[in-house]
Amino acid sequence: MELKNKIIKIYELDEKERTEILNFLKEELLNGKIIICGTDTLYGISANALDEKAVKKVYQIKKRDFNKPLSICVKDKKEIEKYAYVNDLAKKIIDKFLPGPLTIILKKKPLIPDIVAKDYIGIRIPDEPVIRELSIVPLTTTSANISGKESPTAVDEIDEEVLKKIDYVIDIGKCKYSKPSTIIKIEDDKIIPIREGVIPISKISEEL
């Protein structure tokens, strides 16, 4: 199929059109294309995280330091164990808070290329069906901005310089939470807070 516009307003499509477009985009991601898609928190740049060439493009588009790891998005909880080691503590957090605005950093398995992350990998399952549906492979979910600049929560906030370099934009409207995810790291049986975002760190501690 051919798309006349780079920006796809997914909410304007009927069910048949939506299915066709998403199936097309899944193929494009497998072919190394780069897309921007809204999540529950921010708009992110997504590429097949198993494709090193595509991941390299993401770094170049963002002008991001190659030593800074990227997080990934997967479609459901079962997928996490393919790409990272999940202990009992991590499992409790995953079951309680995902899908949702949480990035959980776990020791990664060799399947994830080192260009994405070296020893530990941040994993998301956003509370947004479109990006989860596209995640037939793990996708990069780094914010759709030049590194250091404001992260977009709607399509009209995305920097023109970024828009020019990607293949497609999926417009889901304004992001549900419109602020960054909370990031925690699991090391052995400890929770290490990295960034407080939508979910208060204290709430994670309370729930456990």
C-alpha positions as CSV (number, residue, x, y, z in Angstrom):
1,M,0.0,0.0,0.0
2,E,1.1,3.6,-0.4
3,L,0.6,6.4,2.1
4,K,0.0,9.8,0.7
5,N,0.9,11.5,4.0
6,K,3.7,10.9,6.4
7,I,1.4,11.7,9.3
8,I,-1.4,9.1,10.0
9,K,-4.3,10.3,12.1
10,I,-5.1,6.9,13.5
11,Y,-8.2,8.0,15.4
12,E,-9.9,9.2,12.1
13,L,-9.7,5.7,10.5
14,D,-12.4,3.0,10.6
15,E,-11.6,-0.4,11.9
16,K,-10.7,-1.9,8.4
17,E,-8.4,1.0,7.5
18,R,-6.8,1.0,10.9
19,T,-6.0,-2.7,10.6
20,E,-4.6,-2.3,7.1
21,I,-2.4,0.7,8.1
22,L,-1.1,-1.1,11.2
23,N,-0.3,-4.3,9.3
24,F,1.6,-2.2,6.7
25,L,3.5,-0.3,9.4
26,K,4.5,-3.6,11.1
27,E,6.1,-4.7,7.8
28,E,7.8,-1.4,7.4
29,L,9.3,-1.7,10.9
30,L,10.6,-5.1,10.0
31,N,12.2,-3.5,6.9
32,G,14.1,-1.0,9.0
33,K,11.8,2.0,8.8
34,I,11.6,4.5,11.6
35,I,8.3,5.7,13.0
36,I,7.1,8.2,15.6
37,C,4.1,7.0,17.6
38,G,2.2,8.4,20.6
39,T,2.3,6.3,23.8
40,D,0.6,6.8,27.1
41,T,3.3,9.3,28.3
42,L,5.1,11.0,25.3
43,Y,5.6,10.6,21.6
44,G,8.5,8.2,20.9
45,I,10.8,7.3,18.1
46,S,10.3,3.6,17.4
47,A,12.4,1.2,15.4
48,N,13.0,-2.5,15.5
49,A,15.3,-2.8,18.5
50,L,16.8,-6.1,17.1
51,D,17.9,-4.3,13.9
52,E,21.2,-2.6,14.7
53,K,21.2,-0.4,11.6
54,A,17.7,0.9,12.4
55,V,18.7,1.6,16.1
56,K,21.8,3.5,14.8
57,K,19.5,5.7,12.8
58,V,17.4,6.5,15.9
59,Y,20.5,7.7,17.7
60,Q,21.5,9.8,14.7
61,I,18.0,11.4,14.4
62,K,18.0,12.3,18.1
63,K,21.7,13.3,18.1
64,R,22.0,11.1,21.1
65,D,25.2,9.9,22.7
66,F,25.7,6.2,21.6
67,N,26.8,5.4,25.2
68,K,23.3,6.3,26.5
69,P,21.1,3.3,26.4
70,L,17.6,3.2,24.9
71,S,14.6,1.6,26.4
72,I,12.3,-0.8,24.6
73,C,8.6,-1.4,24.3
74,V,7.0,-4.8,24.2
75,K,3.5,-5.9,23.5
76,D,2.7,-7.8,26.7
77,K,4.1,-9.1,30.0
78,K,5.1,-12.5,28.6
79,E,7.4,-10.9,26.1
80,I,9.6,-9.3,28.9
81,E,11.2,-12.7,29.8
82,K,12.4,-13.1,26.2
83,Y,14.6,-10.0,26.5
84,A,15.4,-9.7,30.2
85,Y,15.8,-11.7,33.4
86,V,12.8,-11.4,35.7
87,N,13.1,-12.3,39.4
88,D,10.2,-12.4,41.9
89,L,10.4,-8.8,42.8
90,A,10.4,-7.7,39.2
91,K,7.4,-10.0,38.5
92,K,5.4,-8.4,41.3
93,I,6.1,-4.9,39.9
94,I,5.3,-6.0,36.3
95,D,2.0,-7.6,37.4
96,K,0.9,-4.6,39.4
97,F,2.0,-1.7,37.2
98,L,2.2,-2.8,33.6
99,P,0.7,-1.9,31.1
100,G,1.3,1.6,32.4
101,P,3.6,4.6,32.7
102,L,6.5,2.7,34.2
103,T,10.0,1.8,32.8
104,I,11.5,-1.1,34.6
105,I,15.3,-1.7,34.1
106,L,16.3,-5.3,34.2
107,K,19.4,-7.3,33.4
108,K,19.2,-7.9,29.7
109,K,19.5,-11.1,27.7
110,P,21.9,-11.4,24.8
111,L,19.1,-11.1,22.2
112,I,19.0,-7.3,22.7
113,P,22.0,-5.8,20.8
114,D,24.6,-3.9,22.8
115,I,23.9,-0.8,20.7
116,V,20.5,-0.6,22.5
117,A,21.8,-1.2,26.0
118,K,24.9,-3.0,27.4
119,D,24.1,-4.9,30.7
120,Y,20.6,-3.7,31.7
121,I,17.6,-2.8,29.6
122,G,14.7,-0.4,30.3
123,I,11.4,-2.1,29.3
124,R,8.0,-0.5,28.8
125,I,4.5,-1.8,28.1
126,P,2.6,1.4,27.5
127,D,-1.1,1.8,28.4
128,E,-1.7,2.7,24.7
129,P,-3.0,-0.1,22.4
130,V,-1.6,1.3,19.1
131,I,2.1,1.1,20.1
132,R,1.6,-2.3,21.7
133,E,-0.1,-3.6,18.6
134,L,2.9,-2.5,16.5
135,S,5.4,-4.2,18.9
136,I,5.6,-7.5,17.0
137,V,9.3,-7.1,17.8
138,P,10.7,-5.0,20.7
139,L,10.6,-1.4,19.6
140,T,12.8,1.5,20.8
141,T,10.6,4.1,22.7
142,T,13.0,7.0,23.2
143,S,11.2,10.4,23.2
144,A,10.7,12.0,19.8
145,N,13.0,15.0,20.3
146,I,16.6,16.1,19.7
147,S,18.5,15.1,22.9
148,G,18.2,17.7,25.6
149,K,15.1,19.4,24.1
150,E,11.5,19.3,25.2
151,S,9.7,15.9,24.8
152,P,6.5,16.1,22.7
153,T,3.1,15.0,24.0
154,A,1.3,15.8,20.7
155,V,2.3,15.7,17.1
156,D,2.3,19.5,16.7
157,E,5.1,19.6,19.4
158,I,7.5,17.4,17.4
159,D,10.6,19.3,16.1
160,E,10.6,19.8,12.3
161,E,14.2,18.5,12.2
162,V,13.1,15.2,13.7
163,L,10.0,14.9,11.5
164,K,12.1,15.3,8.3
165,K,14.2,12.3,9.2
166,I,11.6,9.7,10.1
167,D,9.4,7.6,7.8
168,Y,5.9,7.8,9.4
169,V,4.1,9.5,12.3
170,I,1.1,7.9,14.0
171,D,-1.0,10.6,15.5
172,I,-3.0,9.3,18.5
173,G,-3.9,12.8,19.7
174,K,-2.6,14.1,23.0
175,C,-0.8,11.5,25.1
176,K,-2.9,10.2,28.0
177,Y,-0.6,11.3,30.8
178,S,1.6,13.8,28.9
179,K,4.5,13.4,31.3
180,P,7.4,11.0,31.4
181,S,7.2,7.4,32.8
182,T,8.6,6.6,36.2
183,I,11.9,4.7,35.9
184,I,13.1,2.1,38.4
185,K,16.0,-0.4,38.3
186,I,15.8,-3.9,39.8
187,E,19.2,-5.1,41.1
188,D,19.0,-8.4,43.0
189,D,16.1,-7.8,45.4
190,K,16.4,-4.0,45.5
191,I,14.4,-1.3,43.8
192,I,16.6,1.6,42.7
193,P,14.6,4.8,41.8
194,I,16.0,6.4,38.7
195,R,13.3,9.0,37.8
196,E,10.0,9.9,39.3
197,G,7.4,10.4,36.6
198,V,3.7,9.6,36.4
199,I,3.8,7.0,39.2
200,P,5.1,8.2,42.5
201,I,8.1,6.1,43.7
202,S,6.4,5.9,47.1
203,K,3.3,4.2,45.5
204,I,5.6,1.4,44.2
205,S,7.1,0.9,47.6
206,E,3.6,0.9,49.3
207,E,2.2,-1.7,46.8
208,L,5.0,-4.1,47.6
